[in-house]
Amino acid sequence: MRIINFGKKCLVRLERRFCRFFPRLCPYTVYLKRIIRFCISGSTAFLANLILLWFFYGLLKVDLIISTTIAVVLSFIVSFCLQKFWTFKENTRRKIPKQVLLYVGVALLNLAINNPSMLYLVNVLGVWYLLAQTIVNFLVGFINYLIYHFIIFKKQI
C-alpha cells in the first residue's frame, strides 16, 4: 500500500510541475495520465505473460503450448482488468461480457496486424526482428488505445 501511495504522490508532484511549466497544456493532463496508465497496464500484462510462461514452462516443465496458452489467457485477464478498471476507470460490471468479446476481437485484430507487418518489416525492408516488433507494438498500441477509449471502455453520457 505504501508503494501505491508513493506512486500517487509522485504523479501529483509531476502533474503540478508539468502545469507550472506548461500552463496551456494543463487541461490535457487527464489524457496524459490515461496514456501513462495505458502503457503501464500493457507493460504489466506483458510482464505477467513472461513470468507465467517462465513459471509453467521453465520451472514446472509443463508442455510449451500448454504453458504459452495459460500465460496468454491469464495475462489477457490481467490486461483487461487493468485497462477497464484502472486505465479507463470504467467500473460498470454489467457491460463486462460485451467488453470481453470486443477485447478478444481487438486481440485478433492485433494478430492480423502484427504478423504481416513483421513479415514486411523483416523480410522486405530488412529491419532487425526485435526492432520490427517494437515498431509494430507501438503501432498496435496506438490503435488499441483508440479502440479502447472510443469503443470498448467508452463512457456513457
C-alpha positions as CSV (number, residue, x, y, z in Angstrom):
1,M,0.0,0.0,0.0
2,R,2.9,2.3,0.7
3,I,4.2,1.8,-2.8
4,I,0.9,2.8,-4.3
5,N,0.6,5.9,-2.1
6,F,4.2,6.9,-3.0
7,G,3.4,6.4,-6.7
8,K,0.3,8.6,-6.4
9,K,2.3,11.4,-4.6
10,C,5.0,11.2,-7.3
11,L,2.3,11.6,-10.1
12,V,0.7,14.5,-8.3
13,R,4.1,16.3,-8.0
14,L,4.9,15.6,-11.6
15,E,1.5,16.9,-12.7
16,R,2.0,20.1,-10.7
17,R,5.4,20.7,-12.2
18,F,4.1,20.0,-15.7
19,C,1.3,22.5,-15.2
20,R,3.7,25.1,-13.8
21,F,6.0,24.9,-16.9
22,F,3.2,24.2,-19.5
23,P,0.1,26.0,-18.2
24,R,-1.7,25.8,-21.6
25,L,-1.3,22.1,-21.6
26,C,-2.5,21.6,-18.1
27,P,-6.1,20.8,-19.1
28,Y,-4.8,17.9,-21.1
29,T,-3.1,16.1,-18.2
30,V,-6.1,13.9,-17.8
31,Y,-5.4,12.4,-21.2
32,L,-1.6,12.2,-20.5
33,K,-2.3,10.3,-17.2
34,R,-4.6,7.9,-19.1
35,I,-1.9,7.3,-21.7
36,I,0.7,6.6,-19.0
37,R,-1.7,4.2,-17.2
38,F,-2.4,2.5,-20.6
39,C,1.4,2.0,-21.1
40,I,1.9,0.7,-17.5
41,S,-1.1,-1.6,-17.8
42,G,0.2,-3.0,-21.1
43,S,3.7,-3.4,-19.7
44,T,2.3,-5.2,-16.6
45,A,0.3,-7.6,-18.7
46,F,3.4,-8.3,-20.9
47,L,5.5,-8.9,-17.8
48,A,2.8,-11.2,-16.3
49,N,2.9,-13.1,-19.6
50,L,6.6,-13.6,-19.4
51,I,6.6,-14.6,-15.7
52,L,3.8,-17.0,-16.2
53,L,5.5,-18.6,-19.2
54,W,8.7,-18.9,-17.2
55,F,6.8,-20.4,-14.2
56,F,4.9,-23.0,-16.1
57,Y,7.4,-23.9,-18.8
58,G,10.8,-23.1,-17.2
59,L,10.1,-24.0,-13.6
60,L,7.2,-26.6,-13.7
61,K,8.3,-28.1,-17.1
62,V,4.7,-28.1,-18.4
63,D,4.4,-28.5,-22.2
64,L,5.3,-25.3,-24.1
65,I,2.0,-25.0,-25.9
66,I,0.0,-25.5,-22.7
67,S,2.3,-23.1,-20.8
68,T,2.0,-20.5,-23.5
69,T,-1.8,-20.8,-23.6
70,I,-2.1,-20.5,-19.8
71,A,0.3,-17.5,-19.9
72,V,-1.6,-15.8,-22.7
73,V,-5.0,-16.3,-21.1
74,L,-4.0,-15.1,-17.6
75,S,-2.1,-12.1,-19.0
76,F,-5.2,-11.3,-21.1
77,I,-7.3,-11.2,-17.9
78,V,-4.7,-9.0,-16.2
79,S,-4.7,-6.7,-19.2
80,F,-8.4,-6.5,-19.5
81,C,-8.9,-5.8,-15.8
82,L,-6.2,-3.1,-15.6
83,Q,-7.4,-1.4,-18.8
84,K,-11.0,-1.5,-17.8
85,F,-10.8,-0.6,-14.1
86,W,-7.6,1.4,-13.8
87,T,-6.7,3.0,-17.2
88,F,-10.2,3.9,-18.3
89,K,-11.9,3.8,-14.9
90,E,-14.9,2.1,-16.4
91,N,-16.4,0.4,-13.4
92,T,-19.7,-1.0,-14.6
93,R,-19.9,-4.7,-14.3
94,R,-23.0,-5.3,-16.4
95,K,-21.0,-4.5,-19.6
96,I,-18.2,-6.9,-19.0
97,P,-19.4,-9.8,-21.3
98,K,-19.7,-7.4,-24.3
99,Q,-16.4,-5.7,-23.4
100,V,-14.6,-9.1,-23.2
101,L,-15.9,-10.1,-26.6
102,L,-14.8,-6.8,-28.1
103,Y,-11.4,-7.1,-26.3
104,V,-10.9,-10.6,-27.8
105,G,-11.8,-9.1,-31.2
106,V,-9.1,-6.4,-30.8
107,A,-6.6,-9.1,-29.8
108,L,-7.4,-11.0,-33.0
109,L,-7.1,-7.7,-34.9
110,N,-3.7,-7.2,-33.3
111,L,-2.6,-10.6,-34.5
112,A,-3.8,-9.8,-38.0
113,I,-1.8,-6.6,-38.0
114,N,1.3,-8.0,-36.2
115,N,2.1,-10.9,-38.4
116,P,2.0,-9.3,-41.8
117,S,3.7,-6.2,-40.5
118,M,6.5,-8.3,-39.1
119,L,7.0,-10.2,-42.3
120,Y,7.1,-7.0,-44.3
121,L,9.5,-5.2,-42.0
122,V,11.9,-8.1,-41.5
123,N,11.8,-9.8,-44.9
124,V,11.2,-6.9,-47.3
125,L,12.8,-3.9,-45.5
126,G,15.4,-5.9,-43.7
127,V,14.6,-4.4,-40.2
128,W,16.1,-6.3,-37.2
129,Y,13.3,-8.5,-35.9
130,L,13.3,-7.1,-32.3
131,L,13.2,-3.5,-33.7
132,A,10.5,-4.5,-36.1
133,Q,8.4,-6.0,-33.2
134,T,9.0,-2.8,-31.2
135,I,7.7,-0.7,-34.1
136,V,4.7,-2.9,-34.6
137,N,3.9,-2.9,-30.9
138,F,3.8,0.9,-30.9
139,L,1.6,0.9,-33.9
140,V,-0.7,-1.7,-32.4
141,G,-0.7,0.0,-29.0
142,F,-1.8,3.3,-30.6
143,I,-4.6,1.6,-32.4
144,N,-5.6,-0.3,-29.3
145,Y,-5.7,2.9,-27.2
146,L,-8.1,4.5,-29.7
147,I,-10.3,1.4,-29.8
148,Y,-10.4,1.0,-26.1
149,H,-11.0,4.7,-25.5
150,F,-13.7,5.3,-28.1
151,I,-15.4,1.9,-28.3
152,I,-14.8,-0.7,-25.6
153,F,-14.5,1.5,-22.5
154,K,-16.3,4.5,-23.8
155,K,-18.0,6.5,-21.1
156,Q,-21.8,6.7,-21.5
157,I,-23.1,10.3,-21.1
